[in-house]
Amino acid sequence: MKHIYKVSLVLFLLLSLSLSAQITIVSNDLPQVGTILATSSAVNPSIEVLNADANAQNWDWTSLENEAATAVVFTPTTGIVGAGDFPDADFARTGSLAALLGFDLGGLLALDGGNNGLDATAYFREGTDGNVYIDGGAIPLNFDTLDLGTQLLEADGNLRFYSTGEYGDTYNSSGMLFTDIYLDQFGIEIPLLAFIRLSFEIDADVEIDAFGEMALPDTTMEVLRYNESNTIRAKLAPWGELLGFPFEIPLDGIELPDSLLGGVDLSTIFFDTTFTAQSMRFYANGLEYPLASANVQETDSSTNVLSVEYYGTPPAVTAQITINDSITNCGQVFLIPEATGASLTYTWDFGDGEMANNVFTQHTYTQNGTYTVILNVEDGFGDTAGDTITVEIDCPTIVGFGANTPPDSCQQVFIVNNSEGLGLSYNWDFGDGNMSDTDDGFFTYNYDEDGTYDITLTVTDGDGASQNSIQTVTVDCESGLSASFGAANNPDNCQQVSFTNNATNYSSLIWDFGDDNQSTEINPVYDYTADGVYEVILSATGTFGSVVSDTQTVVVNCSSTLIPAFTITQPSDSCQQVSLPNSSIGLNISYLWDFGDGTQSTEASPVHNYTQDGEYTITLTVTDELNNESSTSNEVEIMCVMPGISSINLIGNYRVFPQPTTNYLNLWLEQTPPSNSLLRIVDVNGKTVLENNIESNQMNLSVQDLSSGIYILKLIGETGILLTHKIIKE
């Protein structure tokens, strides 16, 4: 009897010891707003999870290393991405997707960079039963080059994520997290396909199957073990819409393009798979988060720990700044922090009013000087550390630029600014009265007229000191401007004339066919409607608007009538000479010219020199093979010296054309005239009728408002008259 009593007493004491070691997890032991603690993690650690047992267990995990601690923080939802879509959520946590879901997706989504390392956010709700439920989440999705941005996962059902309980409790938690991704917002249009749905159906069976004491590197606490068996169906599937009703499209029932958005084939990312994951969470009183959580894999003979997250003491916060001396750009520094701590944030003050929050930071100063750089680091628990260094910036100012005219644009100049220095401002003077303060490294500038220009760049540094650089450019768009053409009658079509353009260096041209019709074709073929002698004018316009022309006479004679015709031209370099281009119509014509000064010629188109000034009547008489005869006359005035005016040329070779003129007059000088020169036109009475400044060796004058008659053109410099030339206005 005594032996039986002793055995019973021992069993009672053992049972009492076991019962006394049990704890109960209440709502205050679960995460809530403001929960913050440090955790460390390990992969494939050499630790034991032990078996389920009604007796107290001892988990000795002191072999784990307390390094690289991470801050687990539960914050209010205010200001977090997607918070407005979860109005019932009480708090949120941001971290890796694997940490938030409690199981590893194993690369299932094939996301760029790995889905488990991407920062996601989970939203939690405190239930009336004291448990914590997941309301949804925000997850970034980036399938290789197809970036779908941050998508919101909605919760369907009651997914109990953190639970109260005591030893022996069991419960089931099931529900779904899903998001619908509409493809039209990414420019993807596929017939029938409206959106793709990413979903996680989670079914978790939880048993609180063990209790006891857990020893970690930094603490020892009484715990309850929650043994969780999770069945997860992960699915990414195409959906369509018909009459406003969504429906799932079978994976073998949709044809997709071979590639979308730079090589992303959507058909390769759809999946529907089910897998299991087993985890064990160890809760302690007052910690507001599991003391440890292990992902495990059970075999017939053992339970292996794949990974573990466990409570640890935050490492000390330290900070030190070093400078990367390999940066060669003056004014630029690359700062490297050497810091320790958990979940650190960085604040840089560069001493010039600029701030940054990067870990490694590159900063460019805009002025020379001595700057104090301050680094402050703070861990997830509010502990801080800092460091300060001094940076000396002394960069010389180098002024320089290049300017050149491209071969395909005579008026445009390419400018490359090669200046170096800090805090520089720029002032460009293009030499034509225009200025700019552009700081572009490369730009173009267009001039409005030919000339040689000095481009001046003035650079002012942050201290107010200035330096100059000058480049000379030459704009030569119109010096080669000319107008000439050829005309040929079509032997098979007496009305048709083909014109060949020989103009050079022009930007546009226009043909006047002498019958009130015009053309802008390069080489027109023109059909006249009546016989006659036509004065055809080709006018060529230069880049800056200068106009030159060539005039020729064409004859259209379809009826074989006898028509005498000629024109009179006077070269600019000979006042007594006339040229007489003949444009008469007829068969086998002979010619007789009477120059009005007692001399004659039988040439077809003679050149005649008069010996005295005066007005002469030139008569052309033509006779055809049938002895038909017809005559026509034109007047010419020879005036080499006007009364009281001497002929002067102190400027060298020059041209004045056309002569006679009707609307405009062109002056070309071999030499550029002196500065402040005037071009003046006077009538026979010496009265000035037109006056302009002349600053280049080319000039185009409008004389259409002058009355018909004879005028003298004068080029006047500061030393007096440099050139006189007679002109005739018709």
Phi, psi and omega in degrees: 000319179295322180296318179298320181295318181295318179296318180296323180294321179295316179297321179296319180293320179295317179296320179296321179296318180295315182293327182288338183275349182286144174240166177240134179266123180245178186299329179290347178270358183256164180302149178204175180302128179095355177297130179208131176201166182261139175229151171243169181217159178210150179248133181050053181284157178268075179226161180251138175265348178063174183261164174295139185201145177282349179262156179298138180253162175232109179263109180262099180247028182290349178285345179293149179265138181263073182233162176051047181296142178244142179275126172262119188230129173250119188242164170299156184280348185301128175083359181269144182304127177086001184300325181296340180273354180230070185293339182273352182290141180263330180201173184216162175222137177249134180181193179291152182299321180296319180293322183287319182281336181087004176212158184269128179282348175062034179074017185301320183278351180053041182283151178299122179089354181090124187290333187288337182267352182286144177286120175238170180229133176248140180249133186238151179233136176275119181281163178292343179272004178090355179269166181248126182247151177269129181265339182157192181196172176236126186228130175282132180241122179218098180272097183053247181267001179262097183269112181265005177070196180272125180248146182264128176265119178268147179264131177242108184107181181257100178263100179284118187257320175234131192230143168287169177160174176219169183306134178097346179290149172224151175201163177241138177232124182218153180168188184222143169249130183210159173215141177255124185250107180279124190281338183297335179288349177250013177076018180257122178234116179230130181309135178075331185279116181260318181202167172244143183247126172258125183219150173232109173269119186244128175233111186242126171255124186239133176228128174274097195248002180202158177213169178149208186245133177245129179251119177249171182304330186244355183199162173225127184217156173282138186223159164248139179259124175260111181266112188248126174249114185251132170248120186240126171254111180258134187214134171233111191225152177278144178229148175240175176226135178225119181056035177085359181253125179282149176212148180278137179262126178303144184298334179265012184245017180225135176257124182248151173303155181300323180211149179223145175050063173072032173107008179269117179262109184299329184296339182275350183254352177290145179202162173208103187219152178236134178216165180244152177215132179245134179222159178229124178249139181246110182262145175231161179286138171080001185268337180065019179189150179305136176297325177205151176222130183235134169268125188235164176225120182268137172241181180296332187248344185201170174241116183261140178269118180278318178204159182214140172243134187212156182293142177210167177274131180301136177292159179297144179269124177226157180210138175211140182257135169234155181249133175281109184282358182281349178289123185255352180285120183296136181091353183250133178233146176243114187256132182242121177272136170251099188228152174234154180143173182257131176050061186281145166242150188239138174230120180253137170238113187274000176083002179239019181091356180260145181232163176204160179234018179283160173287295173265136186224142176244129185228141179244122177275147183257354178217150174293153178156183177252125186236141175260117180262128182241131174244126172242130176241146179222133178273179183291355183250006177092357177282143186231162172205163182206170177208155182224137174224164178250133180243128177258124179243118180217088184252127178288154176266124179241123183252130177184152176203162176242145180219129177209156180260123180292153184294339185260009180208100188290333185265350185263140179239129174272129182236127178242119180272113181257013184293149179227149178149181184247142176062035186276141168240153190234142172227120181255130172243114187273004174081002180239018181093356180256148184230166176202151175243024182298144175251016177296141178287334178218134175202171179239154177223138181250127175270158184258352178201161179296154176157175175252124188237139172263114176269123183245124174254122175251122182248129178243128181272181183295341178268001179091000179280141184239148174222153182241155170217138184234134174232139180256131177235149178244126177255116184227085183258333191239003182295331179263015181292125178210159178226125174202159181201165174243152180227135181223127176285142178280117182295340181262356180212100189294341181274345191260136178232133177260132181247135179246120182279125176242015180294154182229149172055042181250160175255334175205160177213161179215139179257134170246113188276003176083004179233029180073014175245149183225169179204149174249011176295156180289308181231082186284155169243120191238138178254116175280155183256354181209151175297153177159176175253121187243135175266110183262130181240128171254118178250126179247131181253133180277179183303321185258013173102357176294144183235130171235159183214162174227137182239131176222157179256131175242147183244128174245117184221090179267344183258004178059031175281162180262115182228114175279141180200140173202165175235161180245127174234144179238119180295150182288341185259009179211109185284340185261359186257143174230144173249141188235078176297127185264130179230033182291153180246135177161176182257125176050059186280143167248154190235144171223118182256135171241114187276357176083001179241019180091002180245155182224170177205151176248010177292160180288314182222081187282165169241129186233141178247122176274154182255349181219151172294153177153176177259131185231145174257119179260126182240131175247125175246126181244145179227131180264185186291345178262011181066019170290142185229142178208149183228157173212152183227151174221150180264147175221143177245127177256119179216096180275327178225122177277153181303126177080002181234127179267148176285128184230139171211101177247014188248349181095202183296142179204166175222138172235120185206158353282160177222128348298167181232161179240318187241325186214166183219131178252137176240127175236130180243138176292327180251147174287130182293159177299157179297153179065025178280153178241145172248117187235138175245128180238152178273185186292345178266003180086005181277133178287124180248345180202138180210135180215151169287147176232124185238357179224178183273008177227143178205142178241122183246137172270123180239018185293338180275353180280147176287155178298141180155193182251137181225164175244127174268129180237134170255118188242123175255186181293338182266356180131199182284127181258336186201138168232145181205134179281137176231152181240124177255121179270000000 
